[in-house]
């Protein structure tokens, strides 16, 4: 999914994905899906850092 790596873009990505994610009656599957969605929006620790060598 396209989008920026700033916090508002990641928030929109998670909100959109949650709204369109398949619903499940199984609690374990629902929790797993939720964390997979959060994982998909995380950023690398290196993104956005200014390196000075």
Secondary structure, DSSP 4 states (H G I P E B T S, - for coil): ----SSHHHHHHHHHHHHHHSPP-S-HHHHHHHHHHHHHHT---TTTTPPP--
